[in-house]
Amino acid sequence: MIRRQWCRTPYNLLAHMKDVSLTAQHTRSQQLYWILQIGGWGIYTLLKDVGATTFLDLPWLKTTLELVVLSALGLAVSHWLRNYVRRHQWTALSIPKLAAQIAFAGLMAGIPLGILTQLTDVADLQGPNSKSHEYAAGLSVNMTVTIQTLLQIFNWAILYVFWLTIYFTAVGLREYRTVRLTQSELARALQLAELRLLKSQLNPHFLFNSLNTVRSLIADNPSRAQIAVTRLANTLRYTLRSRHDELVTFAQELDIVTDYLDLESMRFEDRLRIQKDISADTANVYIPVMLLQTLVENAIKHGIAELPSGGLLKLSAVLENGMLKVEIENPRPDATNLAAGEGVGLRNARDRLRLLFGDRASLELDLSAPGVALARLRIPQQR
């Protein structure tokens, strides 16, 4: 029981880290909300206060107090509206229905605040006070007050419609960003899953071919078979060590290819000749793990192994303008066609290059020349 719990600890730790991240994100969102709320209403209060005291000569202290109270009520109502729309999931509404709901909510929120504003001196900011202009337009006092109250309600309603529009715009942008991030993470997860699947297909394929080589040596030359087992152990150790890595340096991959070629040389003896031309500046360029070995294995299996006299395998690598260029050339039977050359290994290699580098990398198999196969690999240098 203790051991099982210990094994599950990393998963619990990851879950805990995710919860902590979500909590921190929620905290930052709440902090930003209150900063914008207080800042927005504060600026609104300040502008109205300056207008009332500067242009209407209203008493500063009383006007400021009234505006602070009204803005505080306005902030409280807007916060209640935020909780209400979240609780009733207005974000799920269609745009026409949402627009109608926003207009109705703005009107409902504006009615009490508009009536309250009409009872204060700052009502003069929206129009002339009825006490000094009650007969200016031939209207009764009640009619003038009613019109001014409706104006106050309309102004507050417009303010809340504007506030809700900004709120839903911000929520929409945040949800859009979240969806894009989720899609990106999902695509990355699928990409990693596909890469792991390709590697799981590659390793048994390589192991099967290597075991065939060792088996052929056991009966003919047991001492060389022991050396072959050592080479095979090196390749398997490399495969296990790099199973969690997608990229390795070209120098690391070249070392394992050397062990593999030594292993194959024991089987083919004089039928396999090797020529290498490797530029020193290619050593630290990153390539997909087991990719170079796959190409070399393909050249031997579909080329040299099919010829009674064997042949020369040429391996060259150079770094030009930030691009690693690798070429593997080998003889092949004249009857070999493109379909025969496109085995599991090459399809696997192309898929991995596509997942890791997109269209920046390429792998071509040229069978145009009679009796010659040429694999061209292009990988951008990773910085």
N, C-alpha and C positions, 0 to 999 in steps of 0.2 A: 504494500500500500504506500509506503514512504517513497519507494522508487518510482511508482507511477505518478505520484504527486510531484516529485522532483522533475520528471520528464515533461510534465505539463507546465512547469513554471515559465519557460520562455514564452509560451502562447499567452499565459495569463499576463506576463509582463508587457507583451505587445498590445493586448487588449487594454491594459491600464494606461499605457502611453497614448493610445488612441483616445481614450476617455479624457485624459489630461489635455490633449491637444484640442478636442472639441470644447472642453470647458473654457480653455484660454481664449479660443475663438469667440465663444459666446460672450465672455467678459469684455473683450475688445469691442464687440458689436454694441453691447449695452453702453459702454463708455462713450463711444462715438455718437450713439443716439442722444444721450443726455447732453453732450457738448453741443451738438447741433440744435437741440431743442432750446436749451438755455441761451445759447448764443443768438439764435434766430429771434426768439421772443425778446431778448434783451435789446437787440438792434432795432426791432420794431418799436419797442417802448421809447428808446432814446430818440428816434426820429420824430415820433409823435410829440414827445416832450419838447424837443427843440422847436418844432412847428407851433405848438400851442403857446409857449412862452415868448417866442420871438415875433411871430406874425399876429397873434391874437392878444398879446399882452395879458395873458391869464396869469394868476398868481402861481409862482414857481412851485412852492411847497405843496399846496393843495393839488395842483395839476399833476405833479410827479407822483404823489401818493395815489391819486385816482388811477393813473396809467399803470402803476406797478400792480395795483389790485386787479385791474382789468386784464392785464397781461398774464398775471399769475393764474387767474381763472381760465384765460384762454389756453395757457399751457396745460392746465389740469384737464380741460375738456379734450384737447388734442391727444393727450396721453390716454384718456379713457377711450377715445375713438380708435387709437392704435390697438389697444387690447381687444376692443370689440370686433374690429375687422379681422384680427388674427384668430380670435375665438370662433368666428363664423366663417373663416376661410374665404374671404372675399377674393383672394388671389386666384382662386379656382374659377371665378366667374368669367364669362365672355366680356369682351371690351364694351359692347353696348350696355349690357347689364351692369357692369362695373361703373360706367359713366353715370348711369341713372342713379345707382346707389350713392355715388359720391355727391351728386347734386342734391339728393334728398338729405343725406347726412349733413352736408354743409348748411342747408336751410334749417334743419332741426337744431343744430348747434348754434346757429346764428340768432335764433329767436330770443332765448333768454339773455344772451349777452348784448344783443341789440337793445332790448328793453332796459337792461341795467345801464348801458352806456348813455341812453337818453336822459337818465336821471342825474348825470354828472355834468360838470362844466366843460369837459373835453368833447361834449356833443357838438360844440361849435366848430370843431374840426371838420365835420361832415356837412355843415351848412349853417345859415344864420340862426341864432337863437330866437325861439318864438316870442320871448319876452320883449324884445326890442323891435321885431319885425312882424308882429302878429297880424297887422292889417295891411302890410305892404302889397300884397297881391290880392286883396279883397277876400281873403279866406278867414274863416273863423279860427279861433284859438285851437279848438279841438281838431279841426282839419289840419292845421299846420303841425301840431304835435304828432298826429297820426302819420303824416307824410314823412316827418323827420325820423320817427321811430322805424318806419318801413325802410328808410334809407340806412339807418344804423344796422337793421337786421340784414339788409342786402349786402352791406359792406363786410359784415362778419361772415356771412354765408360765402361770399366770394373769397375771403381770406381762408376759410376752411376748405373750400374746393381746391384752392391753390395748394394748401398744405397737404391735402390728401393726394393730389396729383403728384407732388414731389415725392411723397412717401411711397406710393405705388411704383413710381419710376425707379426709385432707389432699390426697392424690393425686387422689382423685375430684373434690374441689372445684376443684383447680387445673386439671384436664382439662376440667371443665365450663366454667370461666371461659375457658379457651383456645378451646374450641369456640364459645362465645358470641361471643368476640372475632373468631374466624375467620369465623363467619357474618355478623357485622356488617361486617367488611371486605369479604367477598364481596358482600353486599347493596349496599354503597357502590360497589364496583367495577361491579356490574351497573347500578346507578343512573346512574353517570357514563357508562357505555357507551351506555345508552339516551338520556341527554341529548345526547351527541355525535351519535347517530344522528338524533335529532329536529332538531338544528341543521343537520346535513348535508342533511336534507330541506328545511329552511326556506330556506337561503341560495340554492340554485338556483331555488326557487320565486319568491323575491323578485327575483332577477336577471333571470329570464325576463320578469316583468311590467315591470320598469324598462327593459329593452332594447326592449320593444314601444313604450313611451312615446317613447324616443329615436328609434326608427325612424319613428314617425308624424310627428315634427317635422322630420326631415331634408328631406323633400320639400316641406313647406309653408313652413317658416321656418328656413333653415340657420343664421342667426345665433342664434336661440333654441335651436337644437339644440346649438350649442357650449356655451351656458350649461347646457343639460340634461346634457351630458356631464360638465361640472364637478360638477354636483350628484350625478350618478351616481357619479363618482369619489370624492366625499366619503362616500357611503353604503358603497361597496365598501371604502374604507380603514377605515371604522368596523367593518365586518363582519370584516375580516381582523385588525384590532387586538384585537377582543374575542372571537375564536374560542376562546381558552383560558379565557375568563371566563364564568361562568354568570350572574352578577349584575352589573348596572351601576346607577348612580344614575338616578333619574327624570329629572334635568336632562340627563344625557348622552343618554338615550333620546329625550328631547323634542327635542334639537338635531337628531338624525338624522331624526326625524319631520318636523321643519320643512323640512329639505332635500328629503325625499320629497314633501311637500305642494307645495313650490315646483315640483318636477319635474312633478307631476301637474297643477298649475295651468297650466303651459305647454301641456299637451295639451288640457285641457278648457276653458281660458280662462274665460268667464263662466258656464259650466255648473257650475263648482265654486266654492262660496263657503265660507269657513272662519270659524268663531267659536271662540275659545279662552277658557277661564276657568280659569286655573291658579293655585292657591294657592302662595305663595312657600315655605311650610314643607314642601312636597312634594319640593323639589329633591334632598335627600340621602337619600331613601328608596330602598332597593335593590329593583329589579325584574328579572325575567329578561331577558337581552339579546334584542333584536329583538321583544319581546312587544308593546309599544305600537305599533310599526310594523306588526306583523302585523294588529292590530285595525283600524288606520286603513286599511291596504290592503284588508282585507276589506270595510270600509264603502264604499269607493269602487268596488271591483270588482263586488260583488254589489248595490250600491245605486245610487249616483249615476251610474255608468257605464251602467246599464241604462235610465236615464230620459232622454228626448230633451231635456228642459229642465234636467237636472242637479238640483242642490239644495244645501242648506246642511248642512255637516258640523259638528257641535258636539262640542267636546272640552273636558271639564271634569275637574279633579282637585283633591281636598281631602284633608287629613289630619285624621281624627277619632278620638280615643281610641286612638292608636297603630295605626290602620288606614288605609292608603291606599285611597281610593275614587275610581276613575276611571270616567267614563261617556262613551261615544261614541255619538252619535245621528245618524242619517242617514235620508233618505227612501229608499224602495224601491218597486219595482213591486208593485201589489196582488197579483199572481199569485205572488210569491215565497213559498215555503213554508219550513218549518223545515229540511227536508232540503237545500234549496238553500243556506241560510245556513250550514249546518254543513259547511264545506269543510275542506280539509287544514289550512289555517292555524289554524282554531279548535280542531280536534281536537289538533293539535300543541301549541297554547298550553295547553290543559287538561292534557295529559299532563305537560308541563314543570312546571306549577304543582303538580300532584300529587306529582311526584318531589322538588321543592324544598321545598315547604311542607306537604305532606300535606293535611289537611282544614282547615287554617287559612286557606287562600286559596281563592278561588272565581272563576269566570267564567261569567256568564249572558248568553244572547242572548235578548232579549225581542222577540218578533214579534207580540205580542197586539194592538197598536194597528194599524189599517189604514194601510198605506203608510209605516210607520215601523219602523225597526230600532234597538234600543237594547242596546248591549253594556255590561254592568256588571262591573267588575273590582275585586276586593277582595284586598289583599295586606297582611300584617302588617308593621309597621315592624321592621326588623332592628337590634338594638343591638349 
